[in-house]
Amino acid sequence: MPGRLKWLLIGLLAFGVFGVAQAVLEEFLYVPVTMRVFGATPTPTIVPGVYITTVNFDPPGNPLDEYVAITNFLGTRVDLTEWTVSDENKNICTIGETSPSGLYTLYDDAELWLWTRDGVPEVGVGDHDNLYCAFTQPIWNDHGDRVYLRDQNGDLIDDFAYGSASRGAAPALGATPPPPAPPSSAPPSPALTPSPTPSLHDSPRLKP
């Protein structure tokens, strides 16, 4: 085969015409052509943080056997003494108040089950800690609710929605809505519709 045709076929291969060039090279020049595999798609990893990982809102048997599981993926221990868990009806449980010592630390890669009912706290026993909010009525709505985890400053650390709960932004505790803006005499500008972008909050736990 003429050298010019050979280089033409190699050029086609370089520019992505892989199937045609591969067949001709292997048929006439006996040159094996293979594709290099650069590795599998990386497995998503957990973004460091403290997260609500489970809400057991409809337990069988005793309806007070609800619990919220909180897991520490931060890579270091975290003092949760003054952190709170609350719902959309403003039922609030302060984590440290459920501990006999009034203090509570969640260690790295550990899990806390915060129960609705009263019970005997268990810390460092089994595969998760158990603390109890001592509510006398179930607080997590079966049809849907949103669970808020806030730190000692009232800052939102994580929220977990299920069922029919709205997907809007979480309100700050005690926040009041801003006053309405005064009417403007200028004609309204045409609204611009931005292109949708992925919400980091929709999946805060994983990154590629």
Solvent accessible surface area in square Angstrom, and as a share of the most:
residue,aa,sasa,rsa
1,M,100,0.45
2,P,93,0.59
3,G,43,0.42
4,R,211,0.77
5,L,69,0.34
6,K,81,0.34
7,W,168,0.59
8,L,104,0.51
9,L,11,0.05
10,I,59,0.30
11,G,27,0.26
12,L,59,0.30
13,L,48,0.24
14,A,85,0.66
15,F,182,0.76
16,G,58,0.56
17,V,63,0.36
18,F,58,0.24
19,G,50,0.48
20,V,88,0.51
21,A,0,0.00
22,Q,50,0.22
23,A,60,0.47
24,V,36,0.20
25,L,6,0.03
26,E,70,0.31
27,E,112,0.50
28,F,118,0.49
29,L,44,0.22
30,Y,179,0.68
31,V,64,0.37
32,P,108,0.68
33,V,19,0.11
34,T,122,0.71
35,M,146,0.65
36,R,185,0.68
37,V,132,0.76
38,F,168,0.70
39,G,55,0.53
40,A,100,0.77
41,T,123,0.72
42,P,95,0.60
43,T,108,0.63
44,P,72,0.45
45,T,73,0.42
46,I,80,0.41
47,V,46,0.27
48,P,79,0.50
49,G,11,0.10
50,V,7,0.04
51,Y,16,0.06
52,I,0,0.00
53,T,45,0.26
54,T,56,0.33
55,V,14,0.08
56,N,41,0.21
57,F,63,0.26
58,D,91,0.47
59,P,15,0.10
60,P,125,0.79
61,G,78,0.75
62,N,69,0.36
63,P,76,0.48
64,L,39,0.19
65,D,38,0.20
66,E,2,0.01
67,Y,29,0.11
68,V,1,0.00
69,A,1,0.01
70,I,0,0.00
71,T,11,0.07
72,N,0,0.00
73,F,53,0.22
74,L,79,0.39
75,G,55,0.53
76,T,74,0.43
77,R,153,0.56
78,V,18,0.10
79,D,87,0.45
80,L,0,0.00
81,T,21,0.12
82,E,109,0.49
83,W,20,0.07
84,T,22,0.13
85,V,4,0.03
86,S,2,0.01
87,D,4,0.02
88,E,81,0.36
89,N,98,0.51
90,K,144,0.61
91,N,47,0.24
92,I,77,0.39
93,C,10,0.06
94,T,35,0.20
95,I,0,0.00
96,G,2,0.02
97,E,141,0.63
98,T,17,0.10
99,S,13,0.09
100,P,113,0.71
101,S,84,0.54
102,G,33,0.31
103,L,119,0.59
104,Y,8,0.03
105,T,45,0.26
106,L,0,0.00
107,Y,123,0.47
108,D,70,0.36
109,D,107,0.56
110,A,31,0.24
111,E,48,0.21
112,L,0,0.00
113,W,56,0.20
114,L,4,0.02
115,W,33,0.12
116,T,2,0.01
117,R,67,0.24
118,D,98,0.51
119,G,27,0.26
120,V,119,0.69
121,P,41,0.26
122,E,72,0.32
123,V,77,0.44
124,G,70,0.67
125,V,96,0.55
126,G,75,0.72
127,D,126,0.65
128,H,36,0.16
129,D,17,0.09
130,N,14,0.07
131,L,0,0.00
132,Y,24,0.09
133,C,24,0.15
134,A,54,0.42
135,F,49,0.20
136,T,111,0.65
137,Q,125,0.56
138,P,60,0.38
139,I,18,0.09
140,W,10,0.04
141,N,48,0.25
142,D,90,0.47
143,H,131,0.59
144,G,4,0.04
145,D,1,0.01
146,R,10,0.04
147,V,0,0.00
148,Y,12,0.05
149,L,0,0.00
150,R,6,0.02
151,D,20,0.10
152,Q,100,0.44
153,N,113,0.58
154,G,33,0.32
155,D,79,0.41
156,L,69,0.34
157,I,65,0.33
158,D,4,0.02
159,D,12,0.06
160,F,55,0.23
161,A,21,0.16
162,Y,24,0.09
163,G,68,0.65
164,S,82,0.53
165,A,16,0.13
166,S,69,0.44
167,R,162,0.59
168,G,46,0.45
169,A,103,0.80
170,A,27,0.21
171,P,84,0.53
172,A,64,0.50
173,L,74,0.37
174,G,66,0.63
175,A,64,0.49
176,T,114,0.66
177,P,118,0.74
178,P,117,0.74
179,P,117,0.73
180,P,127,0.80
181,A,90,0.70
182,P,114,0.71
183,P,136,0.85
184,S,90,0.58
185,S,123,0.80
186,A,66,0.51
187,P,116,0.73
188,P,127,0.80
189,S,97,0.62
190,P,116,0.73
191,A,99,0.76
192,L,163,0.81
193,T,131,0.76
194,P,109,0.68
195,S,91,0.58
196,P,134,0.84
197,T,111,0.65
198,P,129,0.81
199,S,54,0.35
200,L,159,0.79
201,H,93,0.42
202,D,91,0.47
203,S,69,0.44
204,P,32,0.20
205,R,60,0.22
206,L,101,0.50
207,K,99,0.42
208,P,136,0.85
